[in-house]
């Protein structure tokens, strides 16, 4: 189970720790601000894909050498002062693209925090599926800067931090299908900021809403109980998030994310209801279905089923015990 997830979290005591600012990539660093550098550095690795989040309290100069063959997409989470990458002045939650084999130069004039994901360019088509402009590898071969929408950017930033915190805490509970879901969830945070900076794209074929929904539900049936991310559906159906959203709103009066959350809640309920005593926990099942905030998950669950997940698991335990007594 744990083999699908690499977790590394540590405190920084000196600028040398930032040489590994992005997991799998070497970064040359030089301290600019005065004082002893303190901070934290956390990495999540899912196969060749990684998410790194770092914080530090003084100004820094960072340079990535041109030998790294992976794509890096970064987001500025916090900044006490000016932050510049190449000629781009960054604002909070802006997204930066560092293509493979391209040298990078960044200057942080004060304490800052960042998030960066690193992966093969070949994965772009799948991870950004459904968005023609983002699923084309050529889009990411050129360095870029995407200005984040204030509201969308703040939400994406918080989600990234919460996902990192959750995976660091529950590092032993991933299956291959769950790992893919979490990878897509991380990418979605960055993609939301990139899409908000691009003009709307209303071109292309618009399929019948009900015909599209039928294809989606057939795909979900084949997936079984594993969690399915919106980006996976877009890639499989060959449609944009915008088209998918309009179809779900027309048929269900729900967005696809809400629909998939309801479906995952039903999967959790069924698993808990059928589980034998002591065979699992609510937290383990919730994570397997892609829920990373247990408090919010419990609220969703209670609102939907009128009982808490622990009650469902408890009912299952009582029923199983009763069956054992009858069988005896």
LINJO-V581927 format. One record per residue. RES is the residue in three letters. SS is DSSP state (2 for helix, 1 for strand, 0 for the rest). PSI is psi in degrees with one decimal (none if undefined). NEAR is the number of other C-alpha atoms within 10 Angstrom. Layout:
BEGIN
res=(RES,RES)
ss=(SS,SS)
psi=(PSI,PSI)
near=(NEAR,NEAR)
END
This chain:
BEGIN
res=(UNK,UNK,UNK,UNK,UNK,UNK,UNK,UNK,UNK,UNK,UNK,UNK,UNK,UNK,UNK,UNK,UNK,UNK,UNK,UNK,UNK,UNK,UNK,UNK,UNK,UNK,UNK,UNK,UNK,UNK,UNK,UNK,UNK,UNK,UNK,UNK,UNK,UNK,UNK,UNK,UNK,UNK,UNK,UNK,UNK,UNK,UNK,UNK,UNK,UNK,UNK,UNK,UNK,UNK,UNK,UNK,UNK,UNK,UNK,UNK,UNK,UNK,UNK,UNK,UNK,UNK,UNK,UNK,UNK,UNK,UNK,UNK,UNK,UNK,UNK,UNK,UNK,UNK,UNK,UNK,UNK,UNK,UNK,UNK,UNK,UNK,UNK,UNK,UNK,UNK,UNK,UNK,UNK,UNK,UNK,UNK,UNK,UNK,UNK,UNK,UNK,UNK,UNK,UNK,UNK,UNK,UNK,UNK,UNK,UNK,UNK,UNK,UNK,UNK,UNK,UNK,UNK,UNK,UNK,UNK,UNK,UNK,UNK,UNK,UNK,UNK,UNK,UNK,UNK,UNK,UNK,UNK,UNK,UNK,UNK,UNK,UNK,UNK,UNK,UNK,UNK,UNK,UNK,UNK,UNK,UNK,UNK,UNK,UNK,UNK,UNK,UNK,UNK,UNK,UNK,UNK,UNK,UNK,UNK,UNK,UNK,UNK,UNK,UNK,UNK,UNK,UNK,UNK,UNK,UNK,UNK,UNK,UNK,UNK,UNK,UNK,UNK,UNK,UNK,UNK,UNK,UNK,UNK,UNK,UNK,UNK,UNK,UNK,UNK,UNK,UNK,UNK,UNK,UNK,UNK,UNK,UNK,UNK,UNK,UNK,UNK,UNK,UNK,UNK,UNK,UNK,UNK,UNK,UNK,UNK,UNK,UNK,UNK,UNK,UNK,UNK,UNK,UNK,UNK,UNK,UNK,UNK,UNK,UNK,UNK,UNK,UNK,UNK,UNK,UNK,UNK,UNK,UNK,UNK,UNK,UNK,UNK,UNK,UNK,UNK,UNK,UNK,UNK,UNK,UNK,UNK,UNK,UNK,UNK,UNK,UNK,UNK,UNK,UNK,UNK,UNK,UNK,UNK,UNK,UNK,UNK,UNK,UNK,UNK,UNK,UNK,UNK,UNK,UNK,UNK,UNK,UNK,UNK,UNK,UNK,UNK,UNK,UNK,UNK,UNK,UNK,UNK,UNK,UNK,UNK,UNK,UNK,UNK,UNK,UNK,UNK,UNK,UNK,UNK,UNK,UNK,UNK,UNK,UNK,UNK,UNK,UNK,UNK,UNK,UNK,UNK,UNK,UNK,UNK,UNK,UNK,UNK,UNK,UNK,UNK,UNK,UNK,UNK,UNK,UNK,UNK,UNK,UNK,UNK,UNK,UNK,UNK,UNK)
ss=(0,2,2,2,0,1,1,1,1,1,1,1,1,0,2,2,2,2,2,2,0,1,0,0,1,0,1,1,1,1,1,0,0,0,0,0,0,1,1,1,1,1,1,1,1,1,0,0,1,1,1,1,1,1,1,1,0,0,0,1,1,1,1,1,0,0,0,0,0,0,1,1,1,1,1,1,1,1,1,0,0,0,1,1,1,0,0,1,1,0,0,0,0,0,1,1,1,1,0,0,0,0,0,1,1,1,1,1,0,0,0,1,1,1,1,1,1,1,1,0,2,2,2,2,2,2,2,0,0,0,0,2,2,2,2,0,2,2,2,2,0,0,0,1,1,1,0,0,0,2,2,2,2,2,2,2,2,2,2,2,2,2,2,2,2,2,2,2,2,0,0,0,0,0,0,2,2,2,2,2,2,2,2,2,2,2,2,2,2,2,2,2,2,2,2,2,0,0,0,0,0,0,0,0,0,0,0,0,2,2,2,2,2,2,2,2,2,2,2,2,2,2,2,0,0,0,0,0,0,2,2,2,2,2,2,2,2,0,0,0,2,2,2,2,2,2,2,2,2,2,2,2,0,0,0,2,2,2,2,2,2,2,2,2,2,2,2,2,2,2,2,2,2,2,0,0,0,0,0,0,0,2,2,2,2,2,2,2,0,0,0,0,0,2,2,2,2,2,2,2,2,2,2,2,2,0,0,0,2,2,2,2,2,2,2,2,2,2,2,2,2,2,2,2,2,2,2,0)
psi=(-53.3,-14.9,-17.4,-1.4,126.0,128.1,129.1,116.0,130.4,161.1,145.3,136.6,78.2,150.9,-19.2,-28.8,-22.4,0.6,-25.8,42.2,-32.9,125.3,127.9,-5.0,137.1,131.6,126.8,131.8,149.8,131.8,132.8,-39.4,159.8,150.3,166.6,127.9,128.3,152.8,-165.9,155.5,122.5,139.7,139.4,126.4,126.2,95.0,-130.0,-4.3,139.9,151.8,129.3,137.6,125.8,148.9,144.9,158.5,-2.0,165.0,144.8,151.4,128.1,142.2,125.3,132.9,158.2,7.4,-7.2,121.3,12.5,156.0,133.8,128.7,119.0,160.5,136.4,117.0,-44.3,158.0,128.8,-23.2,-169.5,142.2,128.0,133.8,121.8,-122.6,8.2,123.2,121.1,142.2,167.8,134.4,5.2,153.3,135.1,136.4,122.9,102.6,163.9,145.4,27.6,131.1,143.5,144.4,123.1,146.2,121.5,116.6,-1.3,-174.7,141.3,169.2,145.3,162.0,143.4,131.1,146.3,128.5,173.5,141.1,-27.8,-20.3,-10.8,-45.3,-40.8,-48.1,-32.6,24.9,142.3,-20.9,102.0,-38.7,-27.9,-26.1,-0.6,116.9,-30.0,-26.7,-31.3,5.9,-7.1,134.3,145.6,164.2,123.3,122.5,124.2,143.2,139.2,-46.8,-48.7,-41.5,-42.2,-41.0,-45.4,-41.3,-46.5,-39.7,-42.1,-45.6,-40.4,-39.7,-45.3,-47.0,-42.7,-44.7,-33.9,-33.5,-35.9,56.2,-10.9,5.6,28.1,137.1,168.5,-42.5,-37.3,-38.1,-40.6,-38.9,-44.8,-36.7,-44.6,-34.5,-39.4,-47.6,-37.3,-35.2,-44.5,-42.8,-36.8,-39.7,-38.4,-45.8,-34.0,-19.2,-7.1,151.0,151.3,144.6,99.4,9.0,162.6,171.8,133.7,105.5,162.5,135.3,-47.5,-35.7,-40.3,-43.7,-39.7,-41.5,-40.4,-45.1,-34.6,-39.7,-42.6,-36.2,-40.8,-28.7,-19.6,-136.5,-1.9,149.0,138.5,128.7,153.0,-40.8,-31.8,-41.1,-44.9,-42.8,-42.0,-36.4,-16.9,35.5,161.9,163.7,-36.1,-46.5,-43.0,-41.7,-44.1,-38.4,-45.3,-38.3,-39.2,-40.1,-43.7,-9.7,29.8,147.4,161.7,-34.4,-42.3,-41.7,-46.8,-34.7,-43.5,-40.9,-40.2,-35.5,-41.1,-38.6,-43.1,-45.7,-44.9,-42.3,-46.6,-40.0,-30.1,-1.0,142.3,155.6,130.5,2.7,-18.5,177.7,160.1,-43.2,-41.9,-43.5,-40.7,-43.0,-38.6,-26.9,12.0,16.6,122.6,-5.9,101.3,-33.4,-48.1,-38.7,-44.8,-36.6,-45.9,-45.4,-46.9,-43.0,-33.3,-40.8,-7.2,13.3,158.7,153.3,-33.6,-31.1,-40.8,-44.7,-37.6,-39.6,-41.3,-39.7,-41.1,-42.7,-42.6,-42.2,-40.3,-40.3,-37.8,-40.0,-44.2,-41.6,-30.8,none)
near=(11,13,13,18,22,16,19,12,15,12,14,17,14,14,18,15,17,24,17,18,26,25,23,17,16,16,21,15,21,16,19,15,16,10,11,12,21,16,21,18,23,22,25,24,21,19,15,12,19,22,25,24,25,23,23,24,19,22,22,22,18,19,17,21,15,12,12,17,15,21,23,23,23,23,29,22,24,17,21,14,12,15,22,15,19,13,9,13,14,21,19,20,28,23,26,22,20,23,23,21,15,18,15,17,18,18,20,24,19,18,21,22,20,21,27,22,24,23,21,13,18,13,15,19,16,16,23,24,25,25,21,16,16,18,19,17,15,12,15,20,16,13,17,16,22,21,20,26,18,14,11,16,25,15,15,22,22,12,18,23,14,14,18,21,17,16,20,18,11,16,17,16,19,23,16,15,17,20,21,20,23,25,21,20,20,19,19,20,19,26,20,17,26,21,19,17,15,12,7,9,12,10,6,10,8,14,13,10,17,13,10,18,20,12,14,17,12,11,15,17,10,10,12,10,18,18,24,25,22,22,24,18,22,22,20,15,17,14,21,23,19,14,18,24,17,16,23,20,14,13,12,11,13,15,16,21,14,12,15,17,19,15,17,21,23,16,19,23,21,15,19,26,19,16,19,17,17,8,8,13,14,20,18,14,18,23,22,23,23,22,23,21,16,14,10,11,20,19,14,16,19,13,11,13,13,10,13,19,25,14,13,21,24,17,17,20,20,14,16,17,14,12,11,10,9,8,7,6)
END
